[in-house]
Amino acid sequence: MKQHTIKESFSFESKGLHTGLYIHATFSPAEPNTGIRICRTDLEGQPTYEAIADYVTATERGTVLEHGAWKVSTVEHALSALYAMGVDNCLISVDAPEMPILDGSAKFYIQAIEKVGLQEQDAEQNVYVVTEPIEYQSERGNKMLILPCDHYEAEVTITYPTGLLREQKAELHNLCDYKRELSLARTFCFVREIEPLLRMGLIKGGDLQNALVIYETPMSQEGLDYMTDKLGQPRLDATKLGYLSPLNYPNEPARHKLLDLIGDMSLCGYRICGKIVALRPGHTFNTQCCKQLRNKILAKKIEIKLILAYE
C-alpha cells in the first residue's frame, strides 16, 4: 500500500478542554515519510516534532506529547481520525499547548478529511504485520492482546464500579466503518470527577457541548448546583441520575475508549496489521503498551538490517 497525505489544508478553531484557551489548529499536506508532525506556532522557532510514543510524558486525562518547551496535549482524537482515514503524512500547526476539543469526538476531523480528500504518494506505507500474539498486562488489571490478522481490527471492554456503566464493549472490524461506528463517540467524565479535575487545573474548557457527562452517584442539590455553576451550565435535578445529554450510541463511553485506543496506538509510528483486544484501556496503559510495541518493531527492523548486512 502507498502512503497518503491530505490534498489540501484545513483548519479548526475551538477551545481547549483542559486549558480553556481558544485554539487555532491547521492540518496541512506533508511529504512522504514525514509521519504525523505537530508544530507549536506560538513558540519561538516554531518547534516541530513527530507524534510518536517516545514523547509521551503525561496521561492523566488525555495523551500529552512533550519535548523541551514543545508540549501538546489531548492529541488522541485527531490522531485517531488521521489513522482511521489512512493519512500517513500530515503537519499539524497549533498555537497552544493543547489540541482544540471541538465536540469531544472525532466527527469534525473525519468530515474535514473527507472534504479535502487524500493524495496518494510515491512511497510504501510503514506497516507492522503481527505474526504472533503479543500480550501486555498491568498490575491494575489492564490487559492488551495484539493478534495476527490480515487487516486492522480492535475491540475494548470497559468496566466501572457503578450501576450505570458497569461493563460495556465496543468493536471495530474494519477501519472503513470508523466514521459510522466510532467518530461520533464523545469523551466522557463522571460528575463526581469534576471538582477534583478542576482542582488539578484541568477541564477549564469543559461543558455539555464537548463532553458526555455521567451523573451516577447521588449528591445533594447544593453540591450538584455547585458543579453545574462551575461549568457554566444550567442547574439540574439532583434526584435524576443518568447521562446529562443524549447518547450518540447506546455504548458511547466504550466506543470513545476504542476511538482513544486507536489514536494512542498510532503513536507507534507504523500501520498495524493485526487485531488489538483491550480490557480496561486508558491513556496511561495504552501509551505504555504503544511504547513497548514501538521498541519491539524498531528492534526487529535493526535485526533485519544486521542480517542483510552480513548476507
C-alpha positions as CSV (number, residue, x, y, z in Angstrom):
1,M,0.0,0.0,0.0
2,K,1.2,3.5,-0.8
3,Q,1.4,6.3,1.7
4,H,-1.2,9.1,1.7
5,T,-1.4,12.7,2.8
6,I,-4.4,15.2,2.6
7,K,-4.9,17.0,-0.7
8,E,-5.4,20.4,0.9
9,S,-5.1,22.2,4.3
10,F,-8.0,22.6,6.7
11,S,-8.3,24.4,10.0
12,F,-10.3,24.4,13.2
13,E,-10.9,27.0,15.9
14,S,-12.2,25.8,19.3
15,K,-11.4,26.0,23.0
16,G,-9.1,23.5,24.7
17,L,-10.8,21.0,27.0
18,H,-8.3,21.4,29.8
19,T,-6.7,24.8,29.2
20,G,-9.9,26.6,28.3
21,L,-7.8,28.6,25.7
22,Y,-9.3,29.4,22.3
23,I,-7.1,27.4,19.9
24,H,-6.4,27.5,16.2
25,A,-5.1,24.3,14.5
26,T,-4.3,23.8,10.9
27,F,-3.7,20.4,9.2
28,S,-1.5,20.6,6.1
29,P,-0.2,18.1,3.5
30,A,3.2,16.7,4.2
31,E,5.9,14.9,2.1
32,P,6.3,11.1,2.1
33,N,7.8,9.6,5.2
34,T,7.1,12.7,7.2
35,G,4.7,10.9,9.5
36,I,2.3,13.0,11.6
37,R,4.2,16.0,13.0
38,I,2.9,18.8,15.3
39,C,4.2,22.3,15.2
40,R,3.8,24.8,18.0
41,T,3.4,28.1,16.1
42,D,3.2,30.1,19.3
43,L,6.7,29.2,20.5
44,E,9.9,30.8,19.4
45,G,11.4,28.9,16.4
46,Q,8.1,27.0,16.0
47,P,9.4,23.7,17.2
48,T,8.0,20.7,15.3
49,Y,8.2,17.0,16.4
50,E,6.7,13.8,15.2
51,A,3.7,12.4,17.1
52,I,5.3,9.2,18.4
53,A,5.3,7.3,21.7
54,D,8.8,8.4,22.6
55,Y,7.4,11.9,23.5
56,V,4.5,10.8,25.8
57,T,5.0,12.4,29.2
58,A,1.6,12.5,30.9
59,T,-1.7,10.7,30.5
60,E,-4.0,11.9,33.3
61,R,-7.0,13.0,31.2
62,G,-5.6,12.7,27.7
63,T,-2.3,12.0,25.9
64,V,0.4,14.6,26.3
65,L,3.4,14.8,24.0
66,E,6.4,16.8,25.2
67,H,10.0,17.5,24.2
68,G,11.6,20.5,25.9
69,A,9.4,23.6,25.5
70,W,7.3,21.7,22.9
71,K,4.2,20.3,24.5
72,V,0.8,19.4,23.1
73,S,-2.0,17.6,25.0
74,T,-5.3,15.9,24.0
75,V,-3.8,14.7,20.7
76,E,-5.6,11.4,20.7
77,H,-8.8,12.4,18.8
78,A,-7.0,14.0,15.9
79,L,-4.5,11.1,15.7
80,S,-7.3,8.6,15.8
81,A,-9.1,10.2,12.9
82,L,-6.0,10.6,10.8
83,Y,-5.1,6.9,11.3
84,A,-8.6,5.7,10.6
85,M,-8.8,7.7,7.4
86,G,-5.4,6.4,6.1
87,V,-3.4,9.6,6.5
88,D,0.3,8.7,6.8
89,N,1.8,12.2,6.5
90,C,0.4,15.4,7.9
91,L,1.7,18.6,9.5
92,I,-0.5,19.9,12.3
93,S,0.2,23.5,13.3
94,V,-1.3,24.6,16.7
95,D,-1.0,27.8,18.6
96,A,-1.4,26.5,22.1
97,P,-0.2,23.6,24.3
98,E,-3.4,21.6,23.5
99,M,-5.4,20.5,20.6
100,P,-8.9,22.0,20.2
101,I,-11.6,19.8,21.8
102,L,-14.4,20.6,19.2
103,D,-17.3,18.4,20.4
104,G,-15.2,15.9,22.2
105,S,-15.4,13.3,19.4
106,A,-13.6,12.8,16.0
107,K,-16.6,13.8,13.9
108,F,-15.3,17.1,12.6
109,Y,-11.8,15.7,11.8
110,I,-13.4,13.0,9.7
111,Q,-15.6,15.4,7.9
112,A,-12.7,17.7,7.1
113,I,-10.5,14.9,5.8
114,E,-13.4,13.6,3.6
115,K,-13.9,17.1,2.3
116,V,-10.3,17.7,1.1
117,G,-9.6,14.1,0.2
118,L,-6.4,12.1,0.1
119,Q,-3.4,12.3,-2.1
120,E,-1.5,9.0,-2.9
121,Q,2.3,9.4,-2.6
122,D,5.2,7.6,-4.2
123,A,6.3,5.7,-1.1
124,E,5.2,2.5,0.6
125,Q,3.4,2.5,3.9
126,N,5.3,1.6,7.0
127,V,3.4,-1.5,8.2
128,Y,4.0,-3.8,11.1
129,V,2.5,-7.2,10.4
130,V,1.7,-9.1,13.7
131,T,2.9,-12.7,13.2
132,E,2.3,-14.0,16.8
133,P,0.3,-12.9,19.8
134,I,1.7,-10.1,21.9
135,E,0.4,-9.6,25.4
136,Y,0.7,-6.7,27.8
137,Q,-0.8,-6.6,31.3
138,S,-0.6,-4.1,34.2
139,E,-0.8,-4.7,38.0
140,R,-4.1,-2.8,38.0
141,G,-5.8,-5.4,35.8
142,N,-5.5,-3.6,32.4
143,K,-4.8,-6.1,29.6
144,M,-4.0,-5.8,25.9
145,L,-3.6,-8.6,23.4
146,I,-2.4,-8.0,19.8
147,L,-3.2,-10.9,17.5
148,P,-2.3,-11.8,13.9
149,C,-5.0,-10.6,11.4
150,D,-4.9,-9.7,7.7
151,H,-6.2,-6.2,8.5
152,Y,-6.7,-3.8,11.4
153,E,-9.3,-4.7,14.0
154,A,-9.8,-3.5,17.5
155,E,-12.1,-4.2,20.5
156,V,-12.4,-2.9,24.0
157,T,-14.1,-3.8,27.2
158,I,-14.5,-1.2,29.9
159,T,-15.7,-1.8,33.5
160,Y,-16.7,0.7,36.2
161,P,-18.0,0.1,39.8
162,T,-21.2,1.9,39.0
163,G,-24.7,0.8,38.2
164,L,-24.9,3.0,35.1
165,L,-21.9,1.7,33.2
166,R,-20.7,-1.5,34.9
167,E,-19.4,-3.2,31.7
168,Q,-19.5,-2.0,28.1
169,K,-17.9,-3.4,25.0
170,A,-17.1,-1.9,21.6
171,E,-15.7,-3.4,18.4
172,L,-14.4,-2.1,15.1
173,H,-14.0,-4.8,12.5
174,N,-12.6,-2.6,9.7
175,L,-11.3,1.0,9.6
176,C,-13.8,1.7,6.8
177,D,-16.5,1.5,9.5
178,Y,-14.8,4.1,11.7
179,K,-16.9,7.1,10.6
180,R,-20.2,5.3,11.3
181,E,-19.3,3.2,14.3
182,L,-16.9,5.5,16.3
183,S,-16.5,9.0,15.1
184,L,-19.4,10.5,17.0
185,A,-18.4,9.0,20.4
186,R,-17.5,11.8,22.8
187,T,-15.1,12.0,25.6
188,F,-16.8,11.4,28.9
189,C,-16.5,12.0,32.6
190,F,-18.5,11.5,35.8
191,V,-20.0,14.4,37.8
192,R,-18.1,13.2,40.9
193,E,-14.8,13.7,39.0
194,I,-15.5,17.3,38.1
195,E,-14.3,19.1,41.3
196,P,-11.1,17.0,41.6
197,L,-10.3,17.8,37.9
198,L,-10.9,21.5,38.4
199,R,-8.6,21.4,41.5
200,M,-6.0,19.8,39.2
201,G,-6.3,22.8,36.8
202,L,-8.0,20.6,34.2
203,I,-11.3,20.7,32.2
204,K,-11.3,24.6,32.2
205,G,-13.0,24.4,28.8
206,G,-15.3,21.5,29.6
207,D,-19.1,21.7,29.1
208,L,-22.0,19.6,28.0
209,Q,-21.3,20.6,24.4
210,N,-17.8,18.9,24.3
211,A,-18.2,16.0,26.7
212,L,-20.6,13.3,27.8
213,V,-21.2,13.9,31.5
214,I,-22.5,11.0,33.6
215,Y,-24.3,11.5,36.8
216,E,-24.3,8.1,38.5
217,T,-23.6,8.8,42.2
218,P,-26.4,10.7,44.1
219,M,-25.3,14.0,45.7
220,S,-27.0,17.0,47.3
221,Q,-28.8,19.5,45.2
222,E,-26.4,22.1,46.6
223,G,-23.4,20.0,45.5
224,L,-24.8,19.5,42.0
225,D,-25.6,23.2,41.7
226,Y,-22.0,24.0,42.6
227,M,-20.7,21.7,39.8
228,T,-23.0,23.0,37.1
229,D,-22.3,26.6,38.1
230,K,-18.5,25.9,37.9
231,L,-19.1,24.6,34.3
232,G,-21.4,27.5,33.4
233,Q,-24.2,25.1,32.7
234,P,-27.9,25.2,33.7
235,R,-28.8,23.6,37.0
236,L,-30.1,20.1,37.1
237,D,-32.4,18.0,39.3
238,A,-30.1,16.1,41.8
239,T,-32.7,13.2,42.1
240,K,-32.4,12.2,38.4
241,L,-29.4,10.0,37.7
242,G,-28.2,9.3,34.1
243,Y,-26.4,10.9,31.2
244,L,-26.7,14.7,31.1
245,S,-27.1,14.8,27.3
246,P,-28.5,12.4,24.7
247,L,-26.3,9.5,23.7
248,N,-24.9,9.2,20.1
249,Y,-24.6,5.4,20.6
250,P,-26.1,3.1,23.3
251,N,-22.5,2.2,24.4
252,E,-20.9,5.6,23.6
253,P,-18.4,5.5,26.5
254,A,-16.9,2.2,25.3
255,R,-16.8,3.4,21.7
256,H,-14.9,6.5,22.8
257,K,-12.4,4.4,24.7
258,L,-11.9,2.5,21.4
259,L,-11.5,5.8,19.5
260,D,-8.9,6.8,22.1
261,L,-7.1,3.5,21.8
262,I,-6.7,3.8,18.0
263,G,-5.2,7.3,18.5
264,D,-2.9,6.3,21.2
265,M,-1.7,3.1,19.4
266,S,-1.0,5.2,16.3
267,L,1.9,6.7,18.2
268,C,3.9,3.5,17.4
269,G,4.6,5.2,14.1
270,Y,3.5,2.3,11.9
271,R,0.3,0.9,10.4
272,I,-0.6,-2.2,12.4
273,C,-1.8,-5.2,10.5
274,G,-3.4,-7.1,13.4
275,K,-6.2,-7.2,15.9
276,I,-6.0,-5.3,19.2
277,V,-8.1,-6.5,22.1
278,A,-8.0,-4.4,25.3
279,L,-9.6,-4.8,28.7
280,R,-9.9,-1.6,30.7
281,P,-7.9,0.6,28.3
282,G,-6.9,4.1,29.3
283,H,-4.3,6.6,28.1
284,T,-1.7,5.5,30.6
285,F,-1.9,1.8,29.8
286,N,-2.4,2.4,26.0
287,T,0.7,4.5,25.7
288,Q,2.8,2.2,27.8
289,C,1.8,-0.7,25.5
290,C,2.5,1.5,22.5
291,K,6.0,2.3,23.7
292,Q,6.8,-1.4,24.2
293,L,5.3,-2.2,20.8
294,R,7.3,0.6,19.1
295,N,10.5,-0.7,20.7
296,K,9.7,-4.2,19.6
297,I,9.2,-3.0,16.0
298,L,12.4,-0.9,15.9
299,A,14.4,-3.8,17.4
300,K,13.1,-6.1,14.8
301,K,14.0,-3.7,12.0
302,I,17.5,-3.3,13.3
303,E,17.8,-7.1,13.5
304,I,16.7,-7.4,9.8
305,K,19.2,-4.7,8.8
306,L,22.0,-6.6,10.6
307,I,21.1,-9.9,8.9
308,L,21.0,-8.2,5.5
309,A,24.4,-6.6,6.1
310,Y,26.0,-9.9,6.8
311,E,24.5,-11.7,3.8
